[in-house]
Amino acid sequence: MTHPWKEELNKLLLQGASYADVRYTPREDSAALVMRNGNLLAFSAGSERGFGVRVLYQGAWGFAASSDLGSITATFARALDNAKSTARRLSRPIRLADKQVHTGRFTSPCLVDPAQVPYDEQVAFLRRVDTALQQTGVEQRMIFLRTQSRLTEYYDTQGAQIVKEIREIFPYLGIQGRDGDGETQSRRYSPPRLGPTRGWEIMQADFFEEQAARMVRELNETLAAPKCPSDVRSVILMPDIMYLQVHETIGHPLELDRILGYELSYAGGSFVRLSDFGALRYGTDKLTVRADATMENSPGSFGYDDDGVEAQNNLLIKDGILVGAITSRQMVTEANDKMGREYFKGSGGTARASSFRRTPLERMTNISVDPGTDGTLEDIIAKTEKGIVLSGDKSWSIGSNREQFHFANHYGYLVEDGQKKGVVRSCAYSGETLPFYNSLAMVGDERTWQVEFVPNCGKGMPSQTMQLGHGVPVCRFDNVKVGE
């Protein structure tokens, strides 16, 4: 240890704490580039370091953080004082589930650290892609590139010592045009993971230029298309909208802290109840969903969570039945107490904080739908009598308990009698969560499965923005309301 973390943690135990941990970030670098219509619209870069201390005293948490390494002892003392103050007002003492104590290191796969790529090289790349987007029908072009690099050391009073070095890169392309009615139509693209890496090497110019050409073609098809019909039909969701469907109506409602009511003041609750575990039919038997933080390459893979628990691959829904949740050491003990039995055997390893200045919360890892056996997109289309293929997340509206939803899409085309028909614009679909998943009729195989990432999932008060991924296949749902 380069700093006296162990000594300070031991002091807390001698002063009556039952548990404490510290997360030290000696370096975190982040940067963002925004290009609009070929011009560099915005650039930001920042770097920070610091440490955050959590203390559990008489069943109450206390937390304190600082960027001043000269105030280590004072910050530890402040965290303990905060816990003592909270303990005087506590209604339910917190207990932590047992965990295996780890000494380890996790490094995300990366060949070229994006933070080390000169900015003029990054800008030149964006200009090259912008040129590919500058085509007839495109009135607005936007390219966004965000990079992150964070080194974190974790220590606790149970003996854990963990080092994590995580690098991320999030590119985004967007274009807009106006249709014959003067309404704005858009096409966006955030590429899925390209190989087993998270470094600058994913920024392959030829690939992005190919995607730019596809985006322009699909935008122009949309601009010239008739409006989406308002009726009931099968919807075939591509991965770039299926990921958001899973995120909002499976991921968030299965966060155990939300189920226990801890997010009601900010992000809402959940329609799921503790009595539903092991019994609720969430969807058809084609639906199997897991929280998989062991996936090789995704922002939802981090080696160890911020409770010091090793990353896991846990089932949430098995053959349509709700069997698990997104859990941490704290929430599983409370849930088990309220259920009157030990349903949750331990933490699911999902406690994460967005910064050393924030306390860990239960966060989605890689909430992924297992591929099915219904073949490719073409195979699914061939077996669809009346449907629509939908792509892209234009806008969304979600019930406060995730019990219902409405998603608008960038691109869609009709399917009639197993054949692709014309493109339509202003596409949208809506439904209630449980009936929707219980209408799941077809799930594409591994050839349709890809990892889509989420760079901006918000939760907590004060808000924390987290990154994660969703591995999802093409899926068909029947008898769904579509239209604007």
Secondary structure in CASP SS format (residue, H / E / C, confidence):
PFRMAT SS
TARGET T0000
AUTHOR 0000-0000-0000
METHOD secondary structure of the structure
MODEL  1
M C 1.00
T C 1.00
H C 1.00
P C 1.00
W H 1.00
K H 1.00
E H 1.00
E H 1.00
L H 1.00
N H 1.00
K H 1.00
L H 1.00
L H 1.00
L H 1.00
Q C 1.00
G C 1.00
A C 1.00
S C 1.00
Y E 1.00
A E 1.00
D E 1.00
V E 1.00
R E 1.00
Y E 1.00
T E 1.00
P E 1.00
R E 1.00
E E 1.00
D E 1.00
S E 1.00
A E 1.00
A E 1.00
L E 1.00
V E 1.00
M E 1.00
R E 1.00
N C 1.00
G C 1.00
N E 1.00
L E 1.00
L E 1.00
A E 1.00
F E 1.00
S E 1.00
A E 1.00
G E 1.00
S E 1.00
E E 1.00
R E 1.00
G E 1.00
F E 1.00
G E 1.00
V E 1.00
R E 1.00
V E 1.00
L E 1.00
Y E 1.00
Q C 1.00
G C 1.00
A E 1.00
W E 1.00
G E 1.00
F E 1.00
A E 1.00
A E 1.00
S E 1.00
S C 1.00
D C 1.00
L H 1.00
G H 1.00
S H 1.00
I H 1.00
T H 1.00
A H 1.00
T H 1.00
F H 1.00
A H 1.00
R H 1.00
A H 1.00
L H 1.00
D H 1.00
N H 1.00
A H 1.00
K H 1.00
S H 1.00
T H 1.00
A H 1.00
R C 1.00
R C 1.00
L C 1.00
S C 1.00
R C 1.00
P C 1.00
I C 1.00
R C 1.00
L C 1.00
A C 1.00
D C 1.00
K C 1.00
Q C 1.00
V C 1.00
H C 1.00
T E 1.00
G E 1.00
R E 1.00
F E 1.00
T E 1.00
S C 1.00
P C 1.00
C C 1.00
L C 1.00
V C 1.00
D C 1.00
P H 1.00
A H 1.00
Q H 1.00
V C 1.00
P C 1.00
Y H 1.00
D H 1.00
E H 1.00
Q H 1.00
V H 1.00
A H 1.00
F H 1.00
L H 1.00
R H 1.00
R H 1.00
V H 1.00
D H 1.00
T H 1.00
A H 1.00
L H 1.00
Q C 1.00
Q C 1.00
T C 1.00
G C 1.00
V C 1.00
E C 1.00
Q E 1.00
R E 1.00
M E 1.00
I E 1.00
F E 1.00
L E 1.00
R E 1.00
T E 1.00
Q E 1.00
S E 1.00
R E 1.00
L E 1.00
T E 1.00
E E 1.00
Y E 1.00
Y E 1.00
D E 1.00
T C 1.00
Q C 1.00
G C 1.00
A C 1.00
Q E 1.00
I E 1.00
V E 1.00
K E 1.00
E E 1.00
I E 1.00
R E 1.00
E E 1.00
I E 1.00
F E 1.00
P E 1.00
Y E 1.00
L E 1.00
G E 1.00
I E 1.00
Q E 1.00
G E 1.00
R E 1.00
D C 1.00
G C 1.00
D C 1.00
G C 1.00
E C 1.00
T E 1.00
Q E 1.00
S E 1.00
R E 1.00
R E 1.00
Y E 1.00
S C 1.00
P C 1.00
P C 1.00
R C 1.00
L C 1.00
G C 1.00
P C 1.00
T C 1.00
R C 1.00
G C 1.00
W H 1.00
E H 1.00
I H 1.00
M C 1.00
Q C 1.00
A H 1.00
D H 1.00
F H 1.00
F H 1.00
E H 1.00
E H 1.00
Q H 1.00
A H 1.00
A H 1.00
R H 1.00
M H 1.00
V H 1.00
R H 1.00
E H 1.00
L H 1.00
N H 1.00
E H 1.00
T H 1.00
L H 1.00
A C 1.00
A C 1.00
P C 1.00
K E 1.00
C C 1.00
P C 1.00
S C 1.00
D E 1.00
V E 1.00
R E 1.00
S E 1.00
V E 1.00
I E 1.00
L E 1.00
M C 1.00
P H 1.00
D H 1.00
I H 1.00
M H 1.00
Y H 1.00
L H 1.00
Q H 1.00
V H 1.00
H H 1.00
E H 1.00
T H 1.00
I H 1.00
G H 1.00
H H 1.00
P H 1.00
L H 1.00
E E 1.00
L H 1.00
D H 1.00
R H 1.00
I H 1.00
L C 1.00
G C 1.00
Y C 1.00
E C 1.00
L C 1.00
S C 1.00
Y C 1.00
A C 1.00
G C 1.00
G C 1.00
S C 1.00
F C 1.00
V C 1.00
R C 1.00
L H 1.00
S H 1.00
D H 1.00
F C 1.00
G C 1.00
A C 1.00
L C 1.00
R E 1.00
Y C 1.00
G C 1.00
T C 1.00
D C 1.00
K C 1.00
L C 1.00
T C 1.00
V E 1.00
R E 1.00
A E 1.00
D E 1.00
A C 1.00
T C 1.00
M C 1.00
E C 1.00
N C 1.00
S C 1.00
P C 1.00
G C 1.00
S C 1.00
F C 1.00
G C 1.00
Y E 1.00
D C 1.00
D C 1.00
D C 1.00
G C 1.00
V C 1.00
E E 1.00
A C 1.00
Q C 1.00
N E 1.00
N E 1.00
L E 1.00
L E 1.00
I E 1.00
K E 1.00
D C 1.00
G C 1.00
I E 1.00
L E 1.00
V C 1.00
G C 1.00
A C 1.00
I E 1.00
T C 1.00
S C 1.00
R H 1.00
Q H 1.00
M H 1.00
V H 1.00
T H 1.00
E H 1.00
A H 1.00
N H 1.00
D H 1.00
K H 1.00
M H 1.00
G C 1.00
R C 1.00
E C 1.00
Y C 1.00
F C 1.00
K C 1.00
G C 1.00
S C 1.00
G C 1.00
G C 1.00
T C 1.00
A E 1.00
R E 1.00
A C 1.00
S C 1.00
S C 1.00
F C 1.00
R C 1.00
R C 1.00
T C 1.00
P C 1.00
L E 1.00
E E 1.00
R C 1.00
M C 1.00
T C 1.00
N E 1.00
I E 1.00
S E 1.00
V E 1.00
D C 1.00
P C 1.00
G C 1.00
T C 1.00
D C 1.00
G C 1.00
T C 1.00
L H 1.00
E H 1.00
D H 1.00
I H 1.00
I H 1.00
A H 1.00
K C 1.00
T C 1.00
E C 1.00
K E 1.00
G E 1.00
I E 1.00
V E 1.00
L E 1.00
S E 1.00
G C 1.00
D C 1.00
K C 1.00
S E 1.00
W E 1.00
S E 1.00
I E 1.00
G C 1.00
S C 1.00
N C 1.00
R C 1.00
E C 1.00
Q E 1.00
F E 1.00
H E 1.00
F E 1.00
A E 1.00
N E 1.00
H C 1.00
Y E 1.00
G E 1.00
Y E 1.00
L E 1.00
V E 1.00
E E 1.00
D C 1.00
G C 1.00
Q E 1.00
K E 1.00
K E 1.00
G E 1.00
V E 1.00
V E 1.00
R E 1.00
S C 1.00
C E 1.00
A E 1.00
Y E 1.00
S E 1.00
G E 1.00
E E 1.00
T H 1.00
L H 1.00
P H 1.00
F H 1.00
Y H 1.00
N C 1.00
S C 1.00
L E 1.00
A E 1.00
M E 1.00
V E 1.00
G C 1.00
D C 1.00
E H 1.00
R H 1.00
T H 1.00
W C 1.00
Q E 1.00
V E 1.00
E E 1.00
F E 1.00
V E 1.00
P E 1.00
N E 1.00
C E 1.00
G E 1.00
K E 1.00
G C 1.00
M C 1.00
P C 1.00
S C 1.00
Q E 1.00
T E 1.00
M E 1.00
Q E 1.00
L E 1.00
G E 1.00
H E 1.00
G E 1.00
V E 1.00
P C 1.00
V C 1.00
C E 1.00
R E 1.00
F E 1.00
D E 1.00
N E 1.00
V E 1.00
K E 1.00
V E 1.00
G C 1.00
E C 1.00
END
